[in-house]
């Protein structure tokens, strides 16, 4: 019997839950035993807002270090946390089928107010500049508050009366069994998700070809095409624009439909465009759409609200 594969994961409930789901999926599909190895990353320790400590990559680098050192065999990340630059020596071996990519408005259980029903100047919490900007665009009268912490911590701020509601990712709430807190699911035509939202990324060392092939059994081509297009938009925009970016792609009848937006921090202006093409050209579709966003003035939305 070969030794169990070691799956590196952050220790939060969300990370442990999604890693366990991947472990179970791999065992069912290949017969390989998997054990979870908890890892503490800089993003888990620091109390600073994510934007100040280097964005989402702070959760990823600690796991990647352990992959490269051979301490763990593979790692699972929320795909939206992955930096767009490809890492040295690491393969993105699989992207499993994506969960619901949408954002949702959450309150105390039993809270059913929609975004439109909230009173003037209601306090809404989120840790994401993308959600903040889009909330301001939808309801300029709301008091949008920057918060951090895991989903439970954020929901507790509503239960304690500190906030009227929070906006969180629907997929994450599903994974930790907190769907009862959802008051309204926000469709992408109202709030574009983060590129890759709802999808997981499975990474291992690029030189372990047997493991790349084994993990590849979990790859979902349709999800990979969609998130490749979304992340290509983000990668191209990151070069010249720090304003919030939302992107969402989905496949219908063998065609990939992509929508992306760059939103000014105060929500007063946004550039939003769509494109479609063959899923095999996902990367180019995303880059071309980013070029069109720039041509429409996306880079001017960085503005005075960035800092």
N, C-alpha and C positions, 0 to 999 in steps of 0.2 A: 504493500500500500504506500503510495507516494505521500510525502508530507503535505499537510494542508497549505494552500496558498495564503500568504499574509496580505490582507487588504488594509491599507492605511486609511484612516478616516479621522476627521476632526471629532471631538468628543461631544459636541452639542447633540441634543435629542434629534434634531432634523438631520444632521449629517450621519449619525449612527443609524437612523431609521432607513435613510435612502441607501446607505452602504450595505445594510443587511438585506435589503430588497435585491440589490445587485448580486450579492453573495449567493442568495437563494436561487436567483435566476441562473447563475453560472453553474451551480451544483446540479440543478434540474436538467440543464441543457448538456453538460459535459461529464457529469459524475464526479467532478473534482471537489474535494472538501475545501472550504475557505474559512479562515478565522480572522476576526476583526482586530486591528491593532490601533488603539487610540493615540492620536498625536495632537499636541497643543501647538497652535500656530500664533504668530504675532498678532493676527487679527482677533484671536480669541482672548489675548491677554490685555491688549491696549484698550484704554477707555476713550481714546480720541475718536472723533467722527472719521468714518472710513476715508472720506475725501482727503483728510489731512495726513493720513499715514500711508498714502500711496494707493488708495482705491482697493478694488476687490482682490488684486493679486496677493495681498498680505495673507489671505487664507490658503493660498495655493503653494507658495514657495516652501513652506515647512514640509508639506507632503512630498513635493518634488525632490527636496534634499534627501529625504529618506528613501525615495525610489532610487536615486542615483547611487546612494551609499549601499544599496542592497538590503537595507533594514526591512523594507516591505517589498512585496512583489508587484502590487498594483495599487492604484488609488482611485477613489471616486470623488468628483467635485460637482457642484452645481455649475453647469456650463456657463452661466452668466458671470460667474466669478473668474473665469479663465482670462488672463491677458490675451490680446489678439496676436501678439508676436509669438511665433513658434519657438518652443524651448529647445535648447541644445540637448541632444541625447535622449529625448523623451518622445514617445509615440502616442498619439490620440488613437488608441486601439479600437474604441467602440463608443458610439452614441446610441444608447437604447431608445426604444419608442418614447416619444415625448409625452409628458403629462400636460394637463390644461395650462396653456401659457399665460392666461389672463391675470390681471390684478383684480383685487376685490376690496370693497369697503367693509370694515369690520367694526362691530361694537360689542357690547355685552350680549351674552346669549339671550335671544328673544328680541333683540334690537332689530327693527325692520326698516328703519329710515333709509331711503335712497339718498344719493348725493344731492338730488334736487330738493329733498324735504328738509335738509339740515338748516337750522336757524342761521341767520346772518351772523358772521364773525365766529361761527363754530370752530373749535380747535381740532385740527386734523393732524395726526402725527405720521411721519414717514422718514426713513433714513436715506431716501433716494432723491437726488436732484432731478432726475427724470420724472418721478411721480410728483414732486413738488411743483415743477413747472407746469405739468399738465393739469394738476388740480387748480392752480391759479388761472390757467386758461379756461377751464370749465366753470369755475366759480371764483371770480376775482375778489369776492367779499369774505372768503374764508380766511381764517388764521392758520396758515400751514406751518407746522412746528417740526424742526429737525430732531429726530430721536435715533438712538441705536439700541442694540441689544437683540436677543433672539425673539422669535414670534411670541412666546409666552410672556416675556418681559414687556413687550410692546402692548399686548392685549391687557396686561395688568394695569397699565397706565389709564386705560379706558375704564376698567372695573373700579379703579381708585378715584375716578372722577377728574383726573388730571387732564384728560383729553376727551373729546366727544366721540371720536372715531379714529381708526388708523387704516392705512392702506397697506396691504400685504399681498404676496403672491399666492394665488389660489392653490397651486400645486403643492407648495410647502405646507399649507394648512391641512391639505388632504393627507399628506404623509404623516403628520403628527396627530391626526384625529381631532382637529379643531374646526371642522367645517361649520359647526353650529354657531360660530361667531360671525359667519359671513352674512351681511345684510344685503349686499348687492354685488354682482359680478360685473366688472367693467369691460365691455367688449373692446377689441382693438380699435374700432372706429372712434371710440371715445378716449381711450387711454392706451397708447401703443406700449406693448411690453418691452422690457430690456431685450437686446439681442440674445438669443439662446435661452430665454426664460422658460422654465418648465422642463428643460432637458438636462440630462446628466452626462458627464464626460468621464470616460474610463481611460486612465493613462498607465503606461508601464515604460520600462526602459526600451529604447529603440533597438538595442542590440540583442534583445531576447526574442528572437523571431518566433520561437515555439509559443511563447506567451502572447505575443501580438496576434498570432493566428487563433489561439484558443479564445482570447477575449473578443476577437472579431466575430465570433458566433453570436454575440449580443448586439451587433451593429444593426441599426435600422436605416436603410438607404434614404427613405423619404424624409425622416427626421434630419439626417446628416445634410441632405441637400438644402433643406429649409434653414437650418442654423448656419450653414456655410454662407448662404446669401446674406443673412442678417449680420453675421460677424464681419463679412467683407465690407459692408457699409460702414460699420463701426471702425474697422482698421483704417479705412481710407479717410474717414472724417477725423480720427484722432490726430492725424498729422497736422491739421490746421484749425481745429475747433474744439473748445472745451465745453461748449454748451451741451445741455442734456440731449441724448439721442434715444429715440425709440425705433424699433424695427420689428416687423413680423412678416414671415413668409409661410405659405401653405400651398400644398399641391392639390390641384383638381384636374382630372382628365389628362394626366401626364404633362401638365403645365404648372410651373412654379410662379405664384403670384406674390410679389414683394411690395410692402409699403414701409416707408421710413419717414421719420420727421426729425428735424432739429428744432428745439423749442427754446425761446429766450427764457432766462432764469425767472423773470417776473411773469411769464405766461402771456405777455401782451402780444407777442409775435411768434409765428412759427412758419417753417417751410416744410411742407408735407407733399411727398410725391409717391407714385406707384409705378411698377414695371412688371413685366412678365416675360418668361422665357423657358427654355427647356431645362429641367432639373440638372442635367449634366453640365450646364453652364452657370451654375449657382454663383460661383466666385465672381465671374465676369459681370453677371447681373447686378450683384451688390456693388462692385466697384463703379460700374456705369451709373447706377442710381446715385451714389455718393457724389460723383462728378456733376450730375445734374443738380443735386442739392446745393453744392458750392456755387454753381452758375446762377442759382436763384437767390443767393445771398446768405446761405447758411452760416458762413464764417463771420458775418457781421452780427450774428446773434450772441456771440460770446459776451460782449458788452460789460457794463460796469457791475453786473450782479455776480460775476464769477467769484469774487473774493470777499 
